[in-house]
Amino acid sequence: MGGGQALSIGLGHLELFSHVGAFSAAVPGNLEDRYKPLLDDPDRTNGKLTLFWLGCGRQDSLFARGQALSEILTNHKIRHT
């Protein structure tokens, strides 16, 4: 437990956190609405994040949600691993 909280807290407070690691995260369904300013300004977001790491095993029930998050980030040019 905690991957979803890492996303919520870390991405919600980039003035405090430059590293966000989400391990097997329960990605919020409304991520694109919730983090619209972050996604709409990739230069600013990428400038604040030193490391944005997503990790989830392929057999984990949350894998598809993590993969969808990765695609959203890629489409918005947000650097992540």
Backbone hydrogen bonds in HBPLUS format (Angstrom, degrees):
<---DONOR---> <-ACCEPTOR-->    atom                        ^
c    i                          cat <-CA-CA->   ^        H-A-AA   ^      H-
h    n   atom  resd res      DA  || num        DHA   H-A  angle D-A-AA Bond
n    s   type  num  typ     dist DA aas  dist angle  dist       angle   num
A0006-ALA N   A0002-GLY O   2.83 MM   4  6.06 150.5  1.92 150.5 159.0     1
A0007-LEU N   A0003-GLY O   3.10 MM   4  6.42 153.0  2.18 144.4 150.7     2
A0008-SER N   A0004-GLY O   2.95 MM   4  6.22 169.9  1.96 150.2 152.9     3
A0009-ILE N   A0005-GLN O   2.79 MM   4  5.82 173.5  1.80 155.4 157.7     4
A0010-GLY N   A0006-ALA O   2.83 MM   4  5.47 149.3  1.93 134.7 144.6     5
A0011-LEU N   A0007-LEU O   2.90 MM   4  5.53 153.3  1.97 138.3 146.8     6
A0012-GLY N   A0008-SER O   3.05 MM   4  5.60 135.2  2.26 124.0 136.2     7
A0013-HIS N   A0010-GLY O   3.24 MM   3  5.34 153.5  2.31 100.3 108.2     8
A0016-LEU N   A0013-HIS O   2.90 MM   3  5.56 162.3  1.93 118.4 124.4     9
A0017-PHE N   A0013-HIS O   3.09 MM   4  6.32 149.9  2.18 146.1 155.4    10
A0050-THR N   A0018-SER O   2.67 MM  32  5.31 148.8  1.76 137.5 148.5    11
A0051-LEU N   A0018-SER O   3.26 MM  33  6.72 161.0  2.30 149.1 152.8    12
A0020-VAL N   A0051-LEU O   2.88 MM  31  6.30 158.9  1.93 154.8 161.5    13
A0053-TRP N   A0020-VAL O   2.85 MM  33  6.26 160.3  1.89 162.4 167.1    14
A0022-ALA N   A0053-TRP O   2.83 MM  31  6.23 166.2  1.85 166.7 168.5    15
A0055-GLY N   A0022-ALA O   2.95 MM  33  6.30 155.4  2.01 167.4 165.2    16
A0024-SER N   A0055-GLY O   2.64 MM  31  5.97 175.7  1.65 170.4 170.8    17
A0033-ASP N   A0030-ASN O   3.12 MM   3  5.51 125.7  2.42 108.7 121.9    18
A0034-ARG N   A0030-ASN O   2.83 MM   4  5.91 172.8  1.83 166.5 168.9    19
A0035-TYR N   A0031-LEU O   2.91 MM   4  5.83 159.1  1.96 151.4 155.1    20
A0036-LYS N   A0033-ASP O   3.46 MM   3  5.12 162.1  2.50 107.0 103.7    21
A0039-LEU N   A0035-TYR O   2.94 MM   4  6.19 159.7  1.98 159.6 166.1    22
A0040-ASP N   A0036-LYS O   2.80 MM   4  5.84 152.8  1.87 157.0 164.6    23
A0045-THR N   A0041-ASP O   3.02 MM   4  6.26 170.4  2.03 159.6 162.7    24
A0046-ASN N   A0042-PRO O   2.74 MM   4  5.73 169.6  1.75 151.1 154.8    25
A0047-GLY N   A0043-ASP O   2.98 MM   4  6.01 140.6  2.14 135.6 146.5    26
A0048-LYS N   A0044-ARG O   3.15 MM   4  6.44 130.7  2.41 140.6 152.3    27
A0048-LYS N   A0045-THR O   3.05 MM   3  5.27 137.9  2.24 102.2 113.8    28
A0049-LEU N   A0045-THR O   3.06 MM   4  6.31 143.5  2.20 150.5 161.1    29
A0081-THR N   A0052-PHE O   2.82 MM  29  6.26 155.0  1.88 156.9 164.4    30
A0060-ASP N   A0057-GLY O   3.04 MM   3  5.22 159.2  2.08 109.2 115.9    31
A0063-PHE N   A0060-ASP O   3.10 MM   3  5.39 168.5  2.11 116.7 118.5    32
A0066-GLY N   A0062-LEU O   3.06 MM   4  6.34 156.8  2.11 155.0 162.0    33
A0067-GLN N   A0063-PHE O   2.84 MM   4  6.09 155.6  1.90 155.1 162.6    34
A0068-ALA N   A0064-ALA O   2.90 MM   4  6.11 153.5  1.97 143.8 151.0    35
A0069-LEU N   A0065-ARG O   2.97 MM   4  6.20 152.0  2.05 142.2 149.7    36
A0070-SER N   A0066-GLY O   2.98 MM   4  6.26 158.0  2.03 146.4 152.0    37
A0071-GLU N   A0067-GLN O   3.03 MM   4  6.35 153.3  2.10 146.5 153.4    38
A0072-ILE N   A0068-ALA O   2.97 MM   4  6.27 155.0  2.03 148.9 155.6    39
A0073-LEU N   A0069-LEU O   2.91 MM   4  6.19 166.2  1.93 158.5 161.8    40
A0074-THR N   A0070-SER O   2.90 MM   4  6.09 159.5  1.95 148.0 153.9    41
A0075-ASN N   A0071-GLU O   2.88 MM   4  6.05 162.2  1.91 149.0 153.8    42
A0076-HIS N   A0072-ILE O   3.04 MM   4  6.28 137.0  2.23 142.5 153.9    43
A0076-HIS N   A0073-LEU O   3.17 MM   3  5.13 129.0  2.45  93.3 106.7    44
A0078-ILE N   A0073-LEU O   2.83 MM   5  4.97 169.5  1.84 149.5 147.9    45
A0077-LYS N   A0074-THR O   3.00 MM   3  4.88 160.9  2.04 104.5 109.6    46
